[in-house]
Amino acid sequence: MTPYFALGRALVAAIALSLTLAACGGDDDSDDDTASPPETEQPEPQPPQPQLRCAP
Protein backbone atom coordinates (compact mmCIF):
# COMPACT_ATOMS: atom_id res chain seq x y z
CA MET A 1 0.00 0.00 0.00
CA THR A 2 1.46 3.31 -1.04
CA PRO A 3 1.41 6.32 1.29
CA TYR A 4 -0.85 8.20 -1.12
CA PHE A 5 -3.38 5.36 -1.08
CA ALA A 6 -3.47 5.36 2.74
CA LEU A 7 -3.79 9.14 2.80
CA GLY A 8 -6.63 9.02 0.29
CA ARG A 9 -8.50 6.39 2.31
CA ALA A 10 -8.08 8.45 5.48
CA LEU A 11 -9.34 11.56 3.70
CA VAL A 12 -12.40 9.76 2.33
CA ALA A 13 -13.14 8.30 5.78
CA ALA A 14 -12.88 11.74 7.41
CA ILE A 15 -15.22 13.30 4.85
CA ALA A 16 -17.72 10.45 5.24
CA LEU A 17 -17.63 10.78 9.02
CA SER A 18 -18.16 14.55 8.93
CA LEU A 19 -21.07 14.22 6.48
CA THR A 20 -22.67 11.53 8.63
CA LEU A 21 -22.38 13.62 11.77
CA ALA A 22 -23.74 16.70 10.01
CA ALA A 23 -26.71 14.75 8.66
CA CYS A 24 -27.57 13.20 12.03
CA GLY A 25 -27.24 16.34 14.14
CA GLY A 26 -28.26 19.11 11.77
CA ASP A 27 -32.00 19.40 12.46
CA ASP A 28 -32.65 23.09 11.83
CA ASP A 29 -36.33 22.86 10.85
CA SER A 30 -38.10 25.96 12.11
CA ASP A 31 -41.60 24.72 11.23
CA ASP A 32 -41.63 21.77 13.60
CA ASP A 33 -44.07 22.13 16.48
CA THR A 34 -41.55 21.63 19.27
CA ALA A 35 -41.17 25.24 20.35
CA SER A 36 -40.52 25.94 23.99
CA PRO A 37 -43.69 26.40 26.02
CA PRO A 38 -44.66 29.94 27.02
CA GLU A 39 -43.72 31.11 30.47
CA THR A 40 -46.46 30.47 33.01
CA GLU A 41 -44.83 32.36 35.85
CA GLN A 42 -46.87 35.32 37.07
CA PRO A 43 -44.96 38.61 37.24
CA GLU A 44 -44.67 40.19 40.66
CA PRO A 45 -47.24 42.96 41.19
CA GLN A 46 -45.69 46.40 41.02
CA PRO A 47 -46.41 48.90 43.81
CA PRO A 48 -48.59 51.79 42.68
CA GLN A 49 -46.56 54.58 41.15
CA PRO A 50 -47.12 58.14 42.45
CA GLN A 51 -49.12 60.36 40.11
CA LEU A 52 -47.07 63.36 39.02
CA ARG A 53 -49.20 66.35 38.13
CA CYS A 54 -48.22 69.75 36.84
CA ALA A 55 -48.97 72.70 39.12
CA PRO A 56 -51.47 75.23 37.69
C-alpha positions as CSV (number, residue, x, y, z in Angstrom):
1,M,0.0,0.0,0.0
2,T,1.5,3.3,-1.0
3,P,1.4,6.3,1.3
4,Y,-0.8,8.2,-1.1
5,F,-3.4,5.4,-1.1
6,A,-3.5,5.4,2.7
7,L,-3.8,9.1,2.8
8,G,-6.6,9.0,0.3
9,R,-8.5,6.4,2.3
10,A,-8.1,8.4,5.5
11,L,-9.3,11.6,3.7
12,V,-12.4,9.8,2.3
13,A,-13.1,8.3,5.8
14,A,-12.9,11.7,7.4
15,I,-15.2,13.3,4.9
16,A,-17.7,10.5,5.2
17,L,-17.6,10.8,9.0
18,S,-18.2,14.6,8.9
19,L,-21.1,14.2,6.5
20,T,-22.7,11.5,8.6
21,L,-22.4,13.6,11.8
22,A,-23.7,16.7,10.0
23,A,-26.7,14.7,8.7
24,C,-27.6,13.2,12.0
25,G,-27.2,16.3,14.1
26,G,-28.3,19.1,11.8
27,D,-32.0,19.4,12.5
28,D,-32.6,23.1,11.8
29,D,-36.3,22.9,10.9
30,S,-38.1,26.0,12.1
31,D,-41.6,24.7,11.2
32,D,-41.6,21.8,13.6
33,D,-44.1,22.1,16.5
34,T,-41.5,21.6,19.3
35,A,-41.2,25.2,20.4
36,S,-40.5,25.9,24.0
37,P,-43.7,26.4,26.0
38,P,-44.7,29.9,27.0
39,E,-43.7,31.1,30.5
40,T,-46.5,30.5,33.0
41,E,-44.8,32.4,35.8
42,Q,-46.9,35.3,37.1
43,P,-45.0,38.6,37.2
44,E,-44.7,40.2,40.7
45,P,-47.2,43.0,41.2
46,Q,-45.7,46.4,41.0
47,P,-46.4,48.9,43.8
48,P,-48.6,51.8,42.7
49,Q,-46.6,54.6,41.1
50,P,-47.1,58.1,42.4
51,Q,-49.1,60.4,40.1
52,L,-47.1,63.4,39.0
53,R,-49.2,66.4,38.1
54,C,-48.2,69.7,36.8
55,A,-49.0,72.7,39.1
56,P,-51.5,75.2,37.7
